[in-house]
Amino acid sequence: MQPDFSNFDEQFQPKVLGDVVFKDAKAKQMIEGCIAKNGGFPGSGKNGILLYGDVGTGKSALAKILPDLIEQAHSGQEAQLPQYFDIAATSNHAQMMVSIANRCNFTPIDAFHYFVLDEVDNLTGAYMPSLKTAMNGGGQHAVFILTTNNLSKIDRAVIDRCHVVDFTAAPSSNWLPVMSRVLSYYGVLGIPDQVLIDIAKACKGSGRGVLNASKQIVKHYYANIPNPATLIPTQPIAVTI
């Protein structure tokens, strides 16, 4: 019997803030403050959220859902026109910055204009000042969501316009709810929490690693069911190791 992983990524990618694994309560509270309708963001000269940390910790996943979370808090609906840019894969940075600046000249359809710049440290040096200018132009009508693996490469003027959130690797125990959710979905029960925490520790803070490890656990136990033909698909699989 083989488990069905055809919708695995869609099923377990973060959709609400509670799905996101944070390093600590401070980081989560900073994001909650930016999302809240009465949190004063954007405002006081800051209209950016800068997520920095190690590769694979979930920065990009959070960045992608933040426009919807902020918009839902302000209007009760999902964001209609967020713009997402993978800076590492975008070769024409000049055109991108012109597009952002032009968009800021118009009244937003949503509560705000939303610009997600993933891996913003890959923005060539000549255009980092252009990002600062675009953020100035957006004012309180635009939200810039930036991610980086290398905070030292971000212009200080850009950093100054952002709420900077530490997204370095979370403690291994913080990944336990994610792993438990995956295993429960596939009916795999009985693995001690400490075993899962040790597996998460081996992933060194990588969300991709944790999800893949969870998938491998599911595969292993489905492969070792004594009589798979007698198993009801929705019946929990009690396992011990």
C-alpha positions, 0 to 999 in steps of 0.5 A: 500500500502506497500513501498518496502524496499528490497533494502533499505540498498544497496540503502542508504549505502554510495558509494561516499564521498558526501554520508558520514555525517561528524562532520565538514568540518575539518574532511571531508578535512582530508579525502579528503587530504588522498584520493587525488592523490597529497595529499602525503598519504601515506607518511611522516611516516603516512600510516594509517587513524584512524577514532574514535568516537561514536557508529553508526556515520558511521566510518565503512561505510566510512572505507569500501569505502575508498579503492575504493575512494583512488584507483579511485583517483590513478588509475581510478579503484576500489580496486581489493584486499582490505582486511577487518577485523572485529577485534571484530569478529576475534578470531585469531589475530596472524594469521591475523597479519601474513597475513597482514605482508606477504601481505606487502612483495609483490608488490601491484596489486592495487596502494597500499595494503589496510587493513581495521581493523574495531573496532581495539581497540578489538585487543588484547594488545599483537598484537597492537605492531604487527600492528605497525610493519606491518605498518612500513613494509607496508611503502608507499605501504600500506594503513591501515584504522582503526576504533575505539570507544575508542581511549584510547585503541590504542597504541600511536605508531599506532596513530602516524602513522595515520591521526586521524579523529574525527568521533564523532556525527555530528550535527543533521542538517548534517543528513538532506540531508540523510533523504531528499534523503530517503523520496524523493526516496519513494515519501514522500514530505512536511515534514518541515526540522526542524521536520526532524532535531528534529527526527535526534536529537533524534537519537543522532548521530547514522546513523543507527538510522537516516536511521531507523527513515526515514524508519519509516516515510515512513511506517507511511505515506504509511499506512495513504494514504487515497486511496492507490489504486488510488496512482501511485507508482511513484507519490510523496506523499505530506504530512504535520504534 
